Amino acid sequence: MTEPSTVDTPLKKLVGDKTAKALAAHLDLHTAGDLVYHFPRRYDERGEHTDIRSLDVGEQVTVLAQVQRTAVRPMRQRRGNLLEVTVGDASGGSLTLTFFGNQAWRERELRPGRWGLFAGKVTEFRGKRQLNGPEYVLLGEGGDGEVAASDEIEEFAGALIPVYPAAAAVPTWVIARCVRVVLDTFTPPDDPLPDGVRASRKLVGLGTALTEIHRPSSKEALHRARRRLKWDEAFAVQVTLVQRKHRAADWPAKAREAHPGGLLDAFDARLPYELTDGQRDVGVEIAGDLANPHPMHRLLQGEVGSGKTVVALRAMLQVVDAGGQAALLAPTEVLAAQHHRGMLDLLGPLGRAGELGSAENATRVELVTGSLGAAARRRALGEVASGAAGIVLGTHALLYEGVDFADLGLVVVDEQHRFGVEQRDALRAKADQPPHVLVMTATPIPRTVAMTVYGDLEVSTLSQLPRGRSPIASHVVPAAEKPAYLDRAWRRLREEVTAGHQAYVVCPRIGDGPTSDEEPPPEDDNGRRPPLAVTEVAPLLAEGPLHGLRIGVLHGRLPADEKDAVMRSFAAGDLDVLVATTVIEVGVDVPNATVMIVLDADRFGVSQLHQLRGRVGRGAAAGLCLLVSEAAEGSSARERLDAVASTSDGFTLAELDLEQRREGDVLGATQSGHRSHLRLLSLRRDADLIRDARAEAITLIEEDPDLTGNPALAASVAALVDEERAEYLEKG
């Protein structure tokens, strides 16, 4: 009798040493549990539409298709023949399979009418898509429903054919065969979902779900299995977040109540414009949080230019009025320096304590960055340590040993996604008690992401733009199809400069030398040319279409003082054009800049493009953003750019961005370096399920905060949201 297997059984005991090594090396699958939770990517049915027409060049695919015809011809460059097999599907799409060398047996095997699964990398030759030397498995004689007799492909006998995330060395049918072997002896773990939740939500048992997702007896059974397993993922994440929110509510913090007649009131009185209704409402929420004896954990999201910085500054002033200090952590020195200049301008005499002409109740605003000279650094650190500096701005340099606060009451993190978890936690640890925390982002966050990633934070949204902000028109410039359009783009830029305005030109890469986080690798897997680089483009523009204009260069590899000098020159109007990388993406505010040309725009993400174009139209004149791309019309890259150009609604674009990214990354898989644990749950499509899981999690944690009465659930949560990922969620 075969010994039962569990989630911890090594695969080499079940599928053999050679296959187990391949699964481990290429797919990171080591145990029966790893394999059972390696779910099919999709399911095919013979004769049904598998949409060969939608395949992208460079994609690693497995397609279900029928052999249409074969042809053998001699090779030109070497001896032997080339076998070309054309396969297609019900959609009318076709694909050429090429096999080199004398392989007459393949021609006999791949007879017209036979169905098969064909796996390989999509390439293009003379305008036709093809797979070179693909792996394949045939499913039967023609399309009449006959089942293949071979044990090798028994797993494909059902109506629904599972297609797994695979590798070239481990195709989907090998995975399916291994799954079948494991399931024959597999004993599922104890069902982690509480009986009440399972009954009220009408969910099938875990064992049934794991069997049906790999070997579905019907489409209905598959739907029930997927729904149950999605629930496990959503519930584990929400239980973790609700637990941490529950624990955080008990942490002590110093209440920072508003003081009438203090700095905040004086600041409001000297503001040169009225706050929007949204800014006032969010300000009331934050003021209430700061007055509590438990730490605030609030996410402030708002469109580019919606006035988040003013909201944050008002919160910082409330803390200073209450005798504490506030620190703002910015992702780059350029942005930290700009925040410093901007806050000093807004505060005026209120931010210049100890200087001639300062207000009676003024504070000091200090900038602490890694590029400060020794004397300036000593002076700044002394101001911070003594408490004379009520507001402290900086980059990760604020985290270094030797930066001590007298009484840190509020931490504001600008553009949270650019900081590591440990960095944020290190700053927070500089207070005697947990400080209040305000996280800001100009990247609009879809509701389900906010619920899933920021579920332990309260969320505030600024949707109004301040009065006086100008509209931004965006257009795609198809450089390959219509080069004249690119010429017109440069002329349009010159027209804006002639009218007294300024412009940005954005490139995806810095140029020669080691790469940095702000640029992609020089060449992608499909052999496309390297992305355009700032150091290469700037001189070409100076000698060509922008000859005679004052051009500056800005990127992350420049020394800090040089970056700051370039930004100061651009802000002062001493430069006409700034050729830059995405270092300008966040926070750079030059109201006179009215046009931006983004080169190789298809190399940027949707949210990134939306952030970039928010740098123009910040003054009285309308903004213009031109997205230059060689992506072909109808391609997914071009459709993405068309979508960005068609709307200025950041929340609509955020949903599109979520749709196109690996959703599992939101759990910190990228940051932790581990494989994502969201295998089935779609943050876009499963919003209702996530909401329901959160409601159940809140009810459960109120009754059983530490899950002592639900040990199976506690184990499941620990497995799905391991400690490292749980800390990521908590600290985020």
Disulfide bonds with the S-S distance in Angstrom:
none
